[in-house]
Amino acid sequence: MFKLSFHVGLVALVAACGTTEFASGPAGGKMPPRKPGIQSAGDARPADTPLPAEERDEAPPAAAEIATSQIPPGQSGTATQMISPQDASLEIPASPSDPADSTASPQEEPVDPELPMPAPAMPRTCPETDQHVLVLDFKSGWWAGDGGTFFQTLLRELSDPCIATVSFEYHHIVSGSNTSQVIPGETQTTEMPVLGDVDLTTRHADWGNYSQIWVLSGSSSDNLDLRVTDALFAGLAAKIKASGLPLMVGSGNGNITHANALMTKLGSASRFATRLPEGPVVDATGSFSVLTKLFRGAALSSEHALFQRLSAVDGVADTVETDLTAMRSDYLVVAPDFVNVGRNTAADWSIAASAPGAARRMVLEAGLQRFYAIRAGSNEPTRIYLQNILIFLGTPEMP
């Protein structure tokens, strides 16, 4: 009886085994389907090896996008203009560890605890030391005049996040007029005297009380703009040079006269240039739309501090439009005292920074029209870029 029971139990066990799927595979020799990312006991691939693209539950990385996206006139929505990043006219020199030809999405590298930590990243929104910026606007219609009170909107975008750290003294200087306002602190503009047409009244007679200077260029082709041969401009250019303060010089949409006169006074061979009609007057009080954008890693250097906090998909405005009139960037021809770091939509160099070790920290910006995108209210990357200019000029130790 014992032998019979043992035999029956053994037969039942064998029968059961014949219908059970083990790790070696089910009857018929086929493995059950394996979900992506789950390693089976017999998988020869190490567990930390990335899965092939066909096994990953994700879309393949997109091809590298370009420096511009355009909205055709008369159409709604957005169309993207694709330009090959291999086009030499758009290439930005890449570091040896950053292949220029890669189309893969950027990945964060793990930090080796044995290696020295990288330099601290640029502050999120504010410089580390107080900045009192003197802004000299020589155009009849950049941020005031034809621009209305745009300077109030723009400068508050930079000062409000940095209360008690960042302030601006803005002057709109045209022939026979000097309109000024301190932001924050003053609620309206003040007409400041021009002393004998040879000096400008500023809140501080000693310019050592300012931290940096921004100069917005006008044009000799605009009858309202101050002549660069005027004693007032000559005196201001001399003060700017003598101050030694960090400096941003800007042009755009054909307004290069004051920018080049100041570069000459500073003893630099670098120049602003344009292919546009010089000095057009544009009504900047209406609504704006962004026609083209510039992207970090394509038109904008991925290495320079001016473009930190921008991702490869966050575009800085370049060409903007108001009342069916497009406003575009000028371009730069720089000497060795500057380093080109950004191109415009036409693939010309249009943004440069002082070379490492230069006696004076400077930014040359040939696309002032781009900042009207902040009025459009939908271009955060452009505001971040302007913040980066403020922080870069106010942080001498930043490479």
Secondary structure, DSSP 8 states (H G I E B T S, - for coil): -HHHHHHHHHHHHHHHHTT--BTTB-TTS------TT---TT--S-TTS---GGGSSS--------S--B--TT--S-B-----TT-GGG-----TTS-TT--S--------TTS--------SSS-SS-EEEEEEE-STTSSSGGGTTHHHHHHHHHHGGGTTTEEEEEEEEETTEEEEEEETT-SS-EE--EETTTEE--S-SSGGG-SEEEEE---TTSTTS--TTSHHHHHHHHHHHHH---EEEE--TT--HHHHHHHHHTT---EEE-SS-SS-----SS--EE--EE-BTTTB-SSSGGGTT--TT--EE-SEEETTEEE---EEE--TTEEEEEE-TTS-EEEEEE-TT-SS-EEEES-GGGGGHHHHT--HHHHHHHHHHHHHHT-TT--
